[in-house]
Amino acid sequence: MITKVVLVIVVVALMIYLNRIVTGILLQFANKNRISALRLGYVRKAVNIGFLLMGFIFTCFLFGLGYQQVFIFMSSFLAVLGIALVAQWSILSNITAGVIIFFAFPYRIGDRIKVVDKDDDISGKIVEIALFHVLIRRDDGSTVTYPNSIILQKAVIQLNGSKSTEVEAFSEDKC
């Protein structure tokens, strides 16, 4: 029994160490790409939850639970979670889109953009990129909350720094 406890302590220490390494890599990526601390915090929370889940699974195996018992518990938990979130599938798609935006969105806070939408003119300055949405401040001072999953589906035009709606010209030497 004492060896199992020592092994659990080793697994926990290893998970903490690996979590710190991954967090350091995320911090370097965020600093290199000028990503806001708020967006970095969301991704760090997701990574922490992932490491917590892996540590829980390893601990279950160390205490002698078989694969079948662990995976029955995990599948039951995920089934309940899935049923709870089926009506809110957009939450999951927005979280996924938020992670994609963290790594691949070409626009940053402070950029002026226009989301091509036939129903409404959504143009302005990006003031925040959160886990579920992007906040865009229009020229008239109003703020638009635009869901992450939809902003990835729409065409987005980067506007120049002035308040006009002219599209920044891309010359051949920029491409």
Contacts in CASP RR format, 6 or more apart in sequence:
PFRMAT RR
TARGET T0000
AUTHOR 0000-0000-0000
METHOD contacts of the structure
MODEL  1
MITKVVLVIVVVALMIYLNRIVTGILLQFANKNRISALRLGYVRKAVNIG
FLLMGFIFTCFLFGLGYQQVFIFMSSFLAVLGIALVAQWSILSNITAGVI
IFFAFPYRIGDRIKVVDKDDDISGKIVEIALFHVLIRRDDGSTVTYPNSI
ILQKAVIQLNGSKSTEVEAFSEDKC
4 62 0 8 1.000
4 63 0 8 1.000
7 62 0 8 1.000
8 59 0 8 1.000
8 62 0 8 1.000
8 63 0 8 1.000
11 55 0 8 1.000
11 58 0 8 1.000
11 59 0 8 1.000
11 62 0 8 1.000
12 55 0 8 1.000
12 59 0 8 1.000
15 51 0 8 1.000
15 52 0 8 1.000
15 54 0 8 1.000
15 55 0 8 1.000
15 58 0 8 1.000
18 51 0 8 1.000
19 47 0 8 1.000
19 48 0 8 1.000
19 51 0 8 1.000
22 47 0 8 1.000
22 51 0 8 1.000
23 44 0 8 1.000
23 47 0 8 1.000
26 40 0 8 1.000
26 43 0 8 1.000
26 44 0 8 1.000
26 47 0 8 1.000
27 40 0 8 1.000
29 35 0 8 1.000
29 103 0 8 1.000
30 37 0 8 1.000
30 39 0 8 1.000
30 40 0 8 1.000
34 108 0 8 1.000
35 102 0 8 1.000
35 108 0 8 1.000
36 109 0 8 1.000
36 128 0 8 1.000
36 129 0 8 1.000
38 128 0 8 1.000
38 129 0 8 1.000
38 130 0 8 1.000
39 101 0 8 1.000
39 102 0 8 1.000
39 129 0 8 1.000
39 130 0 8 1.000
39 131 0 8 1.000
40 102 0 8 1.000
42 98 0 8 1.000
42 102 0 8 1.000
42 130 0 8 1.000
42 131 0 8 1.000
43 99 0 8 1.000
43 102 0 8 1.000
46 95 0 8 1.000
46 99 0 8 1.000
57 70 0 8 1.000
57 74 0 8 1.000
60 66 0 8 1.000
60 69 0 8 1.000
60 70 0 8 1.000
60 73 0 8 1.000
61 67 0 8 1.000
61 70 0 8 1.000
85 91 0 8 1.000
85 92 0 8 1.000
90 147 0 8 1.000
90 149 0 8 1.000
91 132 0 8 1.000
93 149 0 8 1.000
94 131 0 8 1.000
94 132 0 8 1.000
94 133 0 8 1.000
94 147 0 8 1.000
94 148 0 8 1.000
94 149 0 8 1.000
95 131 0 8 1.000
95 132 0 8 1.000
96 149 0 8 1.000
97 147 0 8 1.000
97 148 0 8 1.000
97 149 0 8 1.000
97 151 0 8 1.000
97 152 0 8 1.000
98 129 0 8 1.000
98 131 0 8 1.000
98 132 0 8 1.000
98 148 0 8 1.000
100 152 0 8 1.000
101 129 0 8 1.000
101 134 0 8 1.000
101 148 0 8 1.000
101 151 0 8 1.000
101 152 0 8 1.000
105 129 0 8 1.000
106 158 0 8 1.000
107 113 0 8 1.000
107 126 0 8 1.000
107 156 0 8 1.000
107 158 0 8 1.000
108 126 0 8 1.000
108 129 0 8 1.000
109 126 0 8 1.000
109 127 0 8 1.000
109 128 0 8 1.000
109 129 0 8 1.000
110 125 0 8 1.000
110 126 0 8 1.000
110 127 0 8 1.000
111 125 0 8 1.000
111 126 0 8 1.000
111 158 0 8 1.000
112 123 0 8 1.000
112 124 0 8 1.000
112 125 0 8 1.000
112 126 0 8 1.000
112 158 0 8 1.000
112 159 0 8 1.000
112 160 0 8 1.000
112 161 0 8 1.000
113 123 0 8 1.000
113 124 0 8 1.000
113 125 0 8 1.000
113 126 0 8 1.000
113 136 0 8 1.000
113 156 0 8 1.000
113 157 0 8 1.000
113 158 0 8 1.000
113 159 0 8 1.000
114 121 0 8 1.000
114 122 0 8 1.000
114 123 0 8 1.000
114 124 0 8 1.000
114 156 0 8 1.000
114 157 0 8 1.000
114 159 0 8 1.000
114 165 0 8 1.000
115 122 0 8 1.000
115 123 0 8 1.000
115 136 0 8 1.000
115 146 0 8 1.000
115 151 0 8 1.000
115 154 0 8 1.000
115 155 0 8 1.000
115 156 0 8 1.000
116 154 0 8 1.000
116 155 0 8 1.000
116 156 0 8 1.000
116 157 0 8 1.000
117 154 0 8 1.000
122 136 0 8 1.000
122 138 0 8 1.000
122 144 0 8 1.000
122 146 0 8 1.000
123 136 0 8 1.000
123 138 0 8 1.000
123 139 0 8 1.000
123 159 0 8 1.000
123 165 0 8 1.000
124 136 0 8 1.000
124 137 0 8 1.000
124 138 0 8 1.000
124 139 0 8 1.000
124 159 0 8 1.000
125 136 0 8 1.000
125 137 0 8 1.000
126 134 0 8 1.000
126 135 0 8 1.000
126 136 0 8 1.000
127 135 0 8 1.000
127 136 0 8 1.000
127 137 0 8 1.000
127 143 0 8 1.000
128 134 0 8 1.000
128 135 0 8 1.000
129 135 0 8 1.000
131 148 0 8 1.000
132 147 0 8 1.000
132 148 0 8 1.000
133 145 0 8 1.000
133 146 0 8 1.000
133 147 0 8 1.000
133 148 0 8 1.000
134 145 0 8 1.000
134 146 0 8 1.000
134 148 0 8 1.000
134 151 0 8 1.000
135 143 0 8 1.000
135 144 0 8 1.000
135 145 0 8 1.000
135 146 0 8 1.000
136 143 0 8 1.000
136 144 0 8 1.000
136 146 0 8 1.000
137 143 0 8 1.000
137 144 0 8 1.000
138 144 0 8 1.000
139 163 0 8 1.000
157 167 0 8 1.000
158 167 0 8 1.000
158 168 0 8 1.000
159 165 0 8 1.000
159 166 0 8 1.000
159 167 0 8 1.000
159 168 0 8 1.000
160 166 0 8 1.000
160 167 0 8 1.000
160 168 0 8 1.000
END
